[in-house]
């Protein structure tokens, strides 16, 4: 379905604009917007309604607000807990503590710019603020 939709948009927008010259991104975007509005307001083939009418009737009410917090990409690593009860986040060369019962076990580390979370299976076993100072340790005494 997606490939079909791309093909339709290609023929209704790109093929119409391909021989025209635009001297600014603003004028190109304006031309695309005009053709896209025409595409969305024209009736679907063999149907008495348009894409915009279908959206307004069925989909618009289902939309939810965007989250307040920005999405942050999290990275992942699988590491083995060292004998001293710490794992090494190799990207920063920084060590983070985990409970001693996980020594010599593999754990999953999920981290972003602010936080390092350590999981054993589906259980979060430690959370640390991310510190990027190499060759130093973050230890939670508990």
HUDA-V847686 format. One record per residue. RES is the residue in one letter. D_LAST is the distance of its C-alpha to the last C-alpha in Angstrom with 1 decimal. Layout:
res=(RES | RES)
d_last=(D_LAST | D_LAST)
This chain:
res=(X | X | X | X | X | X | X | X | X | X | X | X | X | X | X | X | X | X | X | X | X | X | X | X | X | X | X | X | X | X | X | X | X | X | X | X | X | X | X | X | X | X | X | X | X | X | X | X | X | X | X | X | X | X | X | X | X | X | X | X | X | X | X | X | X | X | X | X | X | X | X | X | X | X | X | X | X | X | X | X | X | X | X | X | X | X | X | X | X | X | X | X | X | X | X | X | X | X | X | X | X | X | X | X | X | X | X | X | X | X | X | X | X | X | X | X | X | X | X | X | X | X | X | X | X | X | X | X | X | X | X | X | X | X | X | X | X | X | X | X | X | X)
d_last=(54.1 | 52.2 | 54.6 | 57.5 | 56.2 | 55.7 | 59.3 | 60.7 | 59.0 | 60.2 | 63.7 | 63.7 | 62.0 | 62.0 | 65.5 | 66.9 | 65.3 | 65.8 | 69.2 | 68.3 | 67.2 | 64.5 | 64.1 | 60.7 | 57.6 | 58.2 | 61.6 | 60.3 | 57.5 | 60.1 | 62.3 | 59.5 | 58.5 | 62.1 | 62.5 | 59.1 | 60.1 | 63.4 | 61.7 | 59.3 | 62.1 | 64.7 | 65.0 | 63.4 | 66.1 | 67.9 | 65.8 | 66.7 | 63.4 | 61.5 | 58.0 | 57.2 | 58.6 | 56.6 | 53.4 | 54.3 | 55.1 | 52.3 | 49.4 | 49.0 | 47.8 | 45.0 | 43.5 | 40.2 | 39.0 | 37.0 | 33.2 | 32.5 | 29.8 | 31.2 | 30.4 | 28.3 | 28.7 | 25.6 | 25.7 | 24.3 | 23.5 | 22.9 | 21.0 | 19.9 | 16.5 | 17.3 | 16.9 | 14.4 | 11.9 | 13.1 | 15.9 | 18.8 | 20.2 | 23.7 | 25.3 | 23.6 | 22.8 | 19.2 | 16.1 | 12.9 | 9.7 | 9.3 | 7.9 | 10.1 | 12.5 | 13.9 | 15.2 | 18.9 | 18.9 | 20.3 | 18.4 | 19.9 | 19.0 | 20.6 | 20.9 | 23.3 | 24.0 | 21.1 | 18.2 | 16.7 | 15.7 | 14.9 | 16.4 | 17.1 | 20.3 | 20.4 | 16.7 | 14.5 | 11.3 | 10.1 | 11.8 | 12.5 | 15.5 | 18.1 | 19.0 | 22.2 | 22.2 | 23.1 | 21.7 | 18.6 | 14.9 | 12.2 | 8.8 | 5.5 | 3.8 | 0.0)
